Amino acid sequence: MREGSPVPEARELLRPSGRFALATLATWRVTHLLAEEDGPGDAVIRLRARAGESWVGGLMDCFYCLSVWVAAPFALYASRRRREAPLTWLALSGAACLLEQATRERPASTDEKGAPDGMRMWPEATGVQEQRPGAGREAGAEAGSPAG
């Protein structure tokens, strides 16, 4: 509590775990607003239009990228000491990403490996088949060709 103030500061009301939980929810909410929503009075849409193809515009298209930057000020709130802030910063971004995954609507269809369509980590690898040791020899032996 501040000297002479009958009302404790918000930072003093919560334990460290409570501050972290509050900062996590705030990080997710602000990031989701900026990356996925129109915003009140379409303010976020207008902001996105002004950002255009700049690095800020690209940042607003990616929840995961944006969460890193949104988490920075919340990390200062959630950290007890300044030296904890970098780790708290990354943890808040990670927690917001986990919340995003948990709340995101799942596509109804999946690819051949069971991953939701459009959710592959590396889309350029979709044509690559998994190779097992000896897979080529087994295929050749089944086709009637002499084994090596």
Disulfide bonds with the S-S distance in Angstrom:
none
